[in-house]
Amino acid sequence: MSATKLFNLSGRVALITGGSRGLGLQVAHGYGAMGAKLALTARKADELASAKAELTAAGYDVFALPSDMAKPETIGPMVDAVIAHFGRVDILLNNAGASWGAPAEEYPLAAWDKLIATNLTGAWLVAQAVGAKSMIANKGGSIINVASVAGLRGQTGAMQTIAYNTSKGGLVNLTRALAGEWAKYGIRVNALAPGFFPTKMSSGMLSVIDKKIIEMTPMGRLGGDEELMGPAIFLASDAASYVTGQILSVDGGMSAV
């Protein structure tokens, strides 16, 4: 197989949670450019409609419907609708996420529960549904969990995002555990661990500690508009056919120091 074909996603169906903006939308553009059919889901219907229009204008085949990772009752019907529309799911990018900052000693239980439900439980339920309803029967697929460098380390006192770090750390080990269990079905499970990218979710924190974050990053800058796209394509494609259970940091070197 040629190197070009290794990265080709033509004919594959990619389901992207949190696909209406930020890193999810960035990766959707990458998957579409490589030939994949796109299924997008997100909580806000208006943002989802805008993302669908943008991707359709770029020439991609897009199906979009809202769901909320913090509400388990929306997940199964969403996966069913994607399979009914496209017939299968070959790639799952578990990207939907939330964050909340507060000192650990004052951290509200409601915020903790929301982040664990959205970032960890929701990701697991989507993976479980996609596996049970499509990938296992089709004897293959690629699940990519968007974790974070925050799930690989503790945190500085300035960040105060204990539930976010905890949920992303759980997602890291969910990736490893599921990779081990589902390899027998030909399903690969990996994770991306982005560093700091300027997105709507990160804007509040970056407005306060962006200089500190840049100082902590050996490359001396934040992530760019296309810099998660390539790693996400790699893990979804045949170029990564012997890669499973791995955490790929995309962080400008932050996790290396």
CORGIKA-V80091 format. One record per residue. N is the residue number from 1. RES is the residue in three letters. PSI is psi in degrees with one decimal (none if undefined). D_FIRST is the distance of its C-alpha to the first C-alpha in Angstrom with 1 decimal. Layout:
N	RES	PSI	D_FIRST
N	RES	PSI	D_FIRST
This chain:
1	MET	135.6	0.0
2	SER	160.0	3.8
3	ALA	-37.1	6.6
4	THR	-43.9	8.2
5	LYS	-28.0	6.3
6	LEU	-33.3	6.7
7	PHE	-1.0	10.3
8	ASN	135.0	10.8
9	LEU	17.6	13.6
10	SER	134.5	14.6
11	GLY	-6.3	16.7
12	ARG	151.3	17.4
13	VAL	123.7	20.9
14	ALA	120.9	22.0
15	LEU	124.1	25.5
16	ILE	114.8	27.0
17	THR	149.7	30.5
18	GLY	37.0	32.7
19	GLY	5.4	30.6
20	SER	-15.2	33.5
21	ARG	177.4	33.8
22	GLY	-138.9	32.9
23	LEU	-33.6	29.7
24	GLY	-43.8	28.8
25	LEU	-36.6	29.1
26	GLN	-47.8	27.2
27	VAL	-35.2	24.1
28	ALA	-41.7	24.6
29	HIS	-40.8	24.3
30	GLY	-44.8	21.0
31	TYR	-41.6	19.6
32	GLY	-42.5	21.1
33	ALA	-27.7	19.6
34	MET	6.0	16.0
35	GLY	-0.9	17.0
36	ALA	151.1	18.6
37	LYS	142.1	22.0
38	LEU	129.9	24.5
39	ALA	118.0	27.4
40	LEU	142.2	29.8
41	THR	147.2	32.8
42	ALA	170.0	35.5
43	ARG	-38.2	39.2
44	LYS	115.8	40.7
45	ALA	-34.9	40.4
46	ASP	-43.0	41.4
47	GLU	-35.5	38.7
48	LEU	-41.9	36.1
49	ALA	-39.6	37.3
50	SER	-42.1	37.0
51	ALA	-41.7	33.4
52	LYS	-44.4	32.5
53	ALA	-42.0	34.2
54	GLU	-44.9	32.4
55	LEU	-36.8	28.9
56	THR	-40.2	29.9
57	ALA	-27.5	31.2
58	ALA	-4.9	27.8
59	GLY	13.7	26.4
60	TYR	153.2	24.9
61	ASP	112.5	25.6
62	VAL	133.3	28.0
63	PHE	131.9	30.1
64	ALA	140.8	32.6
65	LEU	145.2	35.4
66	PRO	149.6	37.6
67	SER	164.9	37.9
68	ASP	114.5	39.4
69	MET	-22.0	37.7
70	ALA	-4.1	41.2
71	LYS	94.6	42.3
72	PRO	-29.7	40.6
73	GLU	-15.4	42.0
74	THR	-13.4	39.8
75	ILE	-50.4	36.5
76	GLY	-50.2	36.2
77	PRO	-34.0	37.3
78	MET	-47.3	34.8
79	VAL	-41.5	31.8
80	ASP	-41.7	33.3
81	ALA	-39.5	33.6
82	VAL	-44.8	29.9
83	ILE	-37.9	28.9
84	ALA	-35.3	31.5
85	HIS	-48.1	30.2
86	PHE	-15.3	26.4
87	GLY	-14.6	26.3
88	ARG	169.9	24.3
89	VAL	122.7	23.2
90	ASP	-28.4	19.7
91	ILE	130.8	20.3
92	LEU	121.0	23.8
93	LEU	104.9	24.9
94	ASN	89.5	28.4
95	ASN	-21.9	29.9
96	ALA	137.5	33.4
97	GLY	166.6	36.0
98	ALA	162.3	39.6
99	SER	161.7	41.7
100	TRP	131.6	45.4
101	GLY	133.4	47.3
102	ALA	152.3	50.6
103	PRO	142.5	52.3
104	ALA	-40.1	51.5
105	GLU	-12.9	55.1
106	GLU	6.4	55.4
107	TYR	124.7	52.0
108	PRO	140.7	52.8
109	LEU	-36.9	51.7
110	ALA	-40.0	50.6
111	ALA	-42.3	48.1
112	TRP	-49.9	46.8
113	ASP	-40.7	46.4
114	LYS	-43.5	44.7
115	LEU	-41.2	42.0
116	ILE	-41.5	41.3
117	ALA	-43.0	41.1
118	THR	-51.5	38.8
119	ASN	-27.8	36.6
120	LEU	-59.6	36.3
121	THR	-43.5	37.7
122	GLY	-44.1	36.2
123	ALA	-42.0	32.7
124	TRP	-42.9	33.1
125	LEU	-36.8	34.4
126	VAL	-45.1	31.6
127	ALA	-43.2	29.1
128	GLN	-45.3	31.2
129	ALA	-44.2	31.6
130	VAL	-41.0	27.9
131	GLY	-50.3	27.1
132	ALA	-34.2	29.9
133	LYS	-11.7	29.6
134	SER	-60.5	25.9
135	MET	-39.2	23.3
136	ILE	-45.4	25.0
137	ALA	-34.0	25.3
138	ASN	0.4	21.8
139	LYS	43.7	20.6
140	GLY	164.9	18.6
141	GLY	169.0	18.8
142	SER	121.1	19.1
143	ILE	126.5	22.6
144	ILE	114.6	23.3
145	ASN	127.9	26.9
146	VAL	98.7	28.4
147	ALA	-131.9	30.8
148	SER	154.1	32.5
149	VAL	-22.7	33.6
150	ALA	-19.4	36.9
151	GLY	-0.7	35.6
152	LEU	-6.8	34.9
153	ARG	177.1	38.4
154	GLY	-143.9	42.0
155	GLN	155.4	43.4
156	THR	157.1	45.9
157	GLY	-24.8	49.2
158	ALA	-25.3	48.5
159	MET	-51.1	45.7
160	GLN	51.8	47.5
161	THR	55.5	44.6
162	ILE	-37.4	45.0
163	ALA	-38.1	43.7
164	TYR	-49.8	40.6
165	ASN	-43.3	39.8
166	THR	-44.0	40.6
167	SER	-39.5	38.5
168	LYS	-32.8	35.4
169	GLY	-39.6	36.0
170	GLY	-38.0	36.1
171	LEU	-34.6	32.8
172	VAL	-46.7	31.3
173	ASN	-25.7	32.5
174	LEU	-41.7	31.7
175	THR	-48.7	28.1
176	ARG	-44.2	28.3
177	ALA	-43.5	30.4
178	LEU	-34.7	28.3
179	ALA	-43.3	25.1
180	GLY	-38.5	26.8
181	GLU	-35.6	28.3
182	TRP	3.5	25.4
183	ALA	-32.1	22.5
184	LYS	-18.6	23.7
185	TYR	2.8	22.7
186	GLY	15.2	19.1
187	ILE	126.4	20.4
188	ARG	137.8	19.7
189	VAL	115.7	22.6
190	ASN	172.9	22.8
191	ALA	146.4	25.2
192	LEU	138.7	25.5
193	ALA	83.2	28.8
194	PRO	149.8	29.8
195	GLY	-136.3	32.7
196	PHE	118.5	35.1
197	PHE	143.9	34.0
198	PRO	98.1	36.7
199	THR	172.7	36.7
200	LYS	-39.5	39.5
201	MET	-36.6	39.6
202	SER	-6.8	39.8
203	SER	-39.3	42.2
204	GLY	-47.1	45.3
205	MET	-42.4	44.5
206	LEU	-28.6	43.1
207	SER	-20.0	46.2
208	VAL	-42.2	48.2
209	ILE	27.4	46.1
210	ASP	-38.0	43.4
211	LYS	-38.2	44.9
212	LYS	-42.1	44.8
213	ILE	-44.8	41.1
214	ILE	-37.5	40.2
215	GLU	-32.0	42.3
216	MET	-9.1	40.3
217	THR	115.8	36.9
218	PRO	-34.5	36.1
219	MET	-8.0	34.3
220	GLY	28.7	37.6
221	ARG	170.3	36.4
222	LEU	168.2	35.2
223	GLY	153.9	31.7
224	GLY	-179.9	30.8
225	ASP	-14.5	29.9
226	GLU	8.9	26.1
227	GLU	-5.7	25.7
228	LEU	-16.4	24.8
229	MET	-51.8	22.3
230	GLY	-50.9	19.4
231	PRO	-36.3	19.9
232	ALA	-38.0	20.2
233	ILE	-44.9	16.9
234	PHE	-51.3	15.2
235	LEU	-25.9	17.0
236	ALA	-18.8	16.3
237	SER	174.3	12.5
238	ASP	-14.0	9.6
239	ALA	-22.0	9.9
240	ALA	30.0	13.1
241	SER	-18.7	12.3
242	TYR	24.1	14.7
243	VAL	118.0	17.2
244	THR	150.3	20.3
245	GLY	17.5	24.0
246	GLN	152.7	23.6
247	ILE	113.1	25.7
248	LEU	110.0	24.2
249	SER	132.8	27.2
250	VAL	80.7	27.0
251	ASP	15.7	30.6
252	GLY	19.1	31.1
253	GLY	2.6	31.9
254	MET	-41.9	34.6
255	SER	-5.9	33.6
256	ALA	-8.8	33.4
257	VAL	none	37.1
